Every structure is written in C-alpha cells, then in structure tokens.
Amino acid sequence: MDIISFLKSRRTCRKFRQEPLTDAEINIILEAARLASSSVNRQELRYITIQQPHALTQIHPLVHWAALLPPEQGAPQADQLPVLYIAVLTPSQTAATQEVNIGLAMGNMTAAAWSQGIGSCILGSIHRSELARILEVPPEYKISYLIAFGHSAQHSRVIDAVSESTPYSIDADGNLIVPKLPLSKIVIKKI
C-alpha cells in the first residue's frame, strides 16, 4: 500500500472489537513513540499503558468521545470499548515545543497501530486530575493526552469536502465519513 492510501485508511476509530492486544503489538506502538523526533532530542515524554480489565473499567467513564456527534453515535457502547489506553505524560514544566513532540509521538503511535490493523483515537477531553490519581502519575509529570486502542469495529472513509464546512458524520451503517478539504484550499501560496 502506498503512503497516501495508508494515511487515507488510518482514521480515528471509536468502536473496538473486544479482543486483547498482544504484548508484541503494544511494544511496536511504544517503540514507534520512542523513535519519534523530539525537539533538541530531549525525549521527555513518558507513557503509561492501561490494559487490565479492572483498570479499563475505572478509565472509561473519565473519557469524552466525539464532540461533533450525539453520544449514542460517537461514544463506544459497552461491547465496543477500547482494550488499551496509553497515557501520554509530559514534564510538569514543559518546553514551548512540547506540543510538537507530543504530536510527533502520537502520530507515530497511531500509524504503527494501524500498520497492525489496530484502530486508535486520540483523546484530549479527559478528566486529567482523576486519571492522574488513578494511574498514580508521579508529581513531576502531567497527563497531556490519552490514546484509545483496539481492533477496529467500524470503518471510516475520507471524502472530498464540498464546502469549507468539514464536520465528520456517521453514515446509516454506523461508519465515519470524514470530509477533507482539497489541496487547492489548504495551500494558500506557492512561492
């Protein structure tokens, strides 16, 4: 598969099959994070994996899903919840470039997951203080994001946007439709 086809197929997933990921699959995702570029090669990001059923049960209620969709469509049902979360931690005192480092690492992780047929969803609307308490995050770190993982139980497709309005939606089969602006709209100048 060429890189553009791969990227078109790697969409956010919010509904997962209930089959655990193997240690080998998880390690590939974490290795991809480890290999991500890092400003001044600081490598300050740290990670916590959550995959034990009792821990997942505590984490699920602390996550908000798909702000653009009604909860019954955008949030996973009880039999569609992620089987793995990875918490992305940053030092409490972060550099100005830290958001770039986080984005690079999360991009690597979600791409590495998808290369194994594992779907993902980057979650920013989370209860950070409660998550930090449950996960016993060391005080020198804070939770920046949570990423949900699991074998996808839904399909997504990219379509060309017909206007500047680009909200994603759900089709009649429960699959995501993701409109993307054409290059002619996002490249404003070629010099």
ABEGO torsion letter per residue (X at the ends): XBAAAAAAABBBBABBBBBBBBAAAAAAAAAAAAABBBBGGAGABBBBBBABAAAAAAAAAABBBGAABBAAAABBBAAABBABBBBBBBBABBBAAAAAAAAAAAAAAAAAAAAAGBBBBBBABBBAAAAAAAAGBBAABBBABBBBBEBBABBBBBBBBABABABBBBBAAGBBBBBBBBAAAABABBX
